[in-house]
Amino acid sequence: MRDGSSTHPEPTSPNTTIPGWRLILSDAGRLWASRERPFSPVATQAGAERTVDADNLEALRAETDRQETFAREADEQAAREQETREAPAPEERERKTRERETPEREQSGQVIS
Protein backbone atom coordinates (compact mmCIF):
# COMPACT_ATOMS: atom_id res chain seq x y z
CA MET A 1 0.00 0.00 0.00
CA ARG A 2 1.94 3.02 -1.21
CA ASP A 3 -0.84 5.61 -1.47
CA GLY A 4 0.16 7.40 1.73
CA SER A 5 -2.36 5.57 3.91
CA SER A 6 0.26 3.10 5.11
CA THR A 7 1.61 3.48 8.63
CA HIS A 8 5.09 2.61 7.36
CA PRO A 9 7.39 5.22 5.82
CA GLU A 10 8.10 4.82 2.14
CA PRO A 11 11.20 2.57 1.70
CA THR A 12 12.87 5.10 -0.58
CA SER A 13 12.68 8.10 1.75
CA PRO A 14 15.96 9.32 3.31
CA ASN A 15 14.72 8.41 6.80
CA THR A 16 14.40 4.75 5.85
CA THR A 17 17.86 3.90 4.63
CA ILE A 18 20.07 1.18 6.07
CA PRO A 19 23.53 1.40 4.49
CA GLY A 20 24.32 -1.70 2.44
CA TRP A 21 20.74 -2.98 2.53
CA ARG A 22 17.87 -2.51 0.10
CA LEU A 23 14.53 -1.91 1.79
CA ILE A 24 11.26 -3.29 0.51
CA LEU A 25 7.71 -2.67 1.65
CA SER A 26 5.53 -5.65 0.80
CA ASP A 27 1.95 -5.29 -0.42
CA ALA A 28 0.90 -6.61 2.98
CA GLY A 29 2.76 -3.74 4.67
CA ARG A 30 5.65 -5.84 5.98
CA LEU A 31 9.15 -4.33 5.87
CA TRP A 32 11.96 -6.36 4.36
CA ALA A 33 15.65 -5.68 3.88
CA SER A 34 17.96 -7.48 1.50
CA ARG A 35 21.71 -7.04 1.75
CA GLU A 36 23.11 -5.52 -1.44
CA ARG A 37 26.25 -7.69 -1.36
CA PRO A 38 26.30 -11.30 -0.19
CA PHE A 39 27.95 -12.15 3.10
CA SER A 40 31.14 -14.17 2.92
CA PRO A 41 30.74 -17.92 2.40
CA VAL A 42 31.93 -18.44 6.00
CA ALA A 43 29.29 -16.07 7.40
CA THR A 44 26.57 -17.57 5.21
CA GLN A 45 27.48 -21.10 6.26
CA ALA A 46 27.43 -19.97 9.91
CA GLY A 47 23.86 -18.74 9.40
CA ALA A 48 23.99 -15.04 8.47
CA GLU A 49 20.78 -14.11 6.67
CA ARG A 50 20.95 -11.85 3.63
CA THR A 51 17.21 -11.08 3.66
CA VAL A 52 15.30 -10.23 6.83
CA ASP A 53 11.91 -8.80 7.74
CA ALA A 54 10.29 -6.95 10.63
CA ASP A 55 7.12 -5.20 11.73
CA ASN A 56 8.66 -1.72 11.76
CA LEU A 57 11.75 0.18 10.70
CA GLU A 58 13.32 0.16 14.17
CA ALA A 59 13.04 -3.61 14.40
CA LEU A 60 14.34 -3.98 10.83
CA ARG A 61 17.40 -1.86 11.64
CA ALA A 62 18.01 -3.97 14.75
CA GLU A 63 17.78 -7.16 12.71
CA THR A 64 20.14 -5.96 9.97
CA ASP A 65 22.61 -4.86 12.68
CA ARG A 66 22.32 -8.29 14.27
CA GLN A 67 23.05 -10.00 10.95
CA GLU A 68 26.06 -7.74 10.28
CA THR A 69 27.46 -8.44 13.76
CA PHE A 70 26.87 -12.17 13.41
CA ALA A 71 28.62 -12.25 10.02
CA ARG A 72 31.58 -10.17 11.25
CA GLU A 73 32.04 -12.43 14.29
CA ALA A 74 31.86 -15.56 12.12
CA ASP A 75 34.51 -14.14 9.77
CA GLU A 76 36.75 -13.13 12.70
CA GLN A 77 36.43 -16.57 14.30
CA ALA A 78 37.30 -18.26 11.00
CA ALA A 79 40.36 -16.02 10.63
CA ARG A 80 41.53 -16.90 14.17
CA GLU A 81 41.07 -20.60 13.44
CA GLN A 82 43.01 -20.26 10.18
CA GLU A 83 45.89 -18.52 11.98
CA THR A 84 45.98 -21.32 14.54
CA ARG A 85 46.08 -23.97 11.80
CA GLU A 86 48.88 -22.16 9.98
CA ALA A 87 50.99 -21.43 13.06
CA PRO A 88 53.96 -23.77 13.39
CA ALA A 89 53.89 -26.31 16.20
CA PRO A 90 55.94 -25.37 19.29
CA GLU A 91 58.64 -27.92 18.33
CA GLU A 92 58.94 -26.40 14.86
CA ARG A 93 59.23 -22.86 16.29
CA GLU A 94 61.94 -24.05 18.67
CA ARG A 95 63.89 -25.74 15.85
CA LYS A 96 63.73 -22.59 13.71
CA THR A 97 64.90 -20.49 16.64
CA ARG A 98 67.88 -22.81 17.23
CA GLU A 99 68.77 -22.63 13.53
CA ARG A 100 68.80 -18.84 13.61
CA GLU A 101 70.96 -18.80 16.72
CA THR A 102 73.46 -21.43 15.51
CA PRO A 103 76.42 -20.05 13.53
CA GLU A 104 76.45 -21.06 9.89
CA ARG A 105 79.74 -22.99 10.29
CA GLU A 106 78.27 -25.33 12.86
CA GLN A 107 75.25 -26.04 10.66
CA SER A 108 77.52 -27.05 7.77
CA GLY A 109 79.47 -29.51 9.95
CA GLN A 110 82.77 -27.58 9.89
CA VAL A 111 84.87 -27.99 12.98
CA ILE A 112 86.90 -25.04 14.13
CA SER A 113 90.10 -25.83 16.08
C-alpha positions in Angstrom: 0.0 0.0 0.0 1.9 3.0 -1.2 -0.8 5.6 -1.5 0.2 7.4 1.7 -2.4 5.6 3.9 0.3 3.1 5.1 1.6 3.5 8.6 5.1 2.6 7.4 7.4 5.2 5.8 8.1 4.8 2.1 11.2 2.6 1.7 12.9 5.1 -0.6 12.7 8.1 1.8 16.0 9.3 3.3 14.7 8.4 6.8 14.4 4.8 5.8 17.9 3.9 4.6 20.1 1.2 6.1 23.5 1.4 4.5 24.3 -1.7 2.4 20.7 -3.0 2.5 17.9 -2.5 0.1 14.5 -1.9 1.8 11.3 -3.3 0.5 7.7 -2.7 1.7 5.5 -5.6 0.8 1.9 -5.3 -0.4 0.9 -6.6 3.0 2.8 -3.7 4.7 5.7 -5.8 6.0 9.1 -4.3 5.9 12.0 -6.4 4.4 15.7 -5.7 3.9 18.0 -7.5 1.5 21.7 -7.0 1.7 23.1 -5.5 -1.4 26.2 -7.7 -1.4 26.3 -11.3 -0.2 27.9 -12.1 3.1 31.1 -14.2 2.9 30.7 -17.9 2.4 31.9 -18.4 6.0 29.3 -16.1 7.4 26.6 -17.6 5.2 27.5 -21.1 6.3 27.4 -20.0 9.9 23.9 -18.7 9.4 24.0 -15.0 8.5 20.8 -14.1 6.7 20.9 -11.8 3.6 17.2 -11.1 3.7 15.3 -10.2 6.8 11.9 -8.8 7.7 10.3 -7.0 10.6 7.1 -5.2 11.7 8.7 -1.7 11.8 11.8 0.2 10.7 13.3 0.2 14.2 13.0 -3.6 14.4 14.3 -4.0 10.8 17.4 -1.9 11.6 18.0 -4.0 14.8 17.8 -7.2 12.7 20.1 -6.0 10.0 22.6 -4.9 12.7 22.3 -8.3 14.3 23.0 -10.0 11.0 26.1 -7.7 10.3 27.5 -8.4 13.8 26.9 -12.2 13.4 28.6 -12.2 10.0 31.6 -10.2 11.3 32.0 -12.4 14.3 31.9 -15.6 12.1 34.5 -14.1 9.8 36.8 -13.1 12.7 36.4 -16.6 14.3 37.3 -18.3 11.0 40.4 -16.0 10.6 41.5 -16.9 14.2 41.1 -20.6 13.4 43.0 -20.3 10.2 45.9 -18.5 12.0 46.0 -21.3 14.5 46.1 -24.0 11.8 48.9 -22.2 10.0 51.0 -21.4 13.1 54.0 -23.8 13.4 53.9 -26.3 16.2 55.9 -25.4 19.3 58.6 -27.9 18.3 58.9 -26.4 14.9 59.2 -22.9 16.3 61.9 -24.1 18.7 63.9 -25.7 15.8 63.7 -22.6 13.7 64.9 -20.5 16.6 67.9 -22.8 17.2 68.8 -22.6 13.5 68.8 -18.8 13.6 71.0 -18.8 16.7 73.5 -21.4 15.5 76.4 -20.0 13.5 76.5 -21.1 9.9 79.7 -23.0 10.3 78.3 -25.3 12.9 75.2 -26.0 10.7 77.5 -27.1 7.8 79.5 -29.5 10.0 82.8 -27.6 9.9 84.9 -28.0 13.0 86.9 -25.0 14.1 90.1 -25.8 16.1 
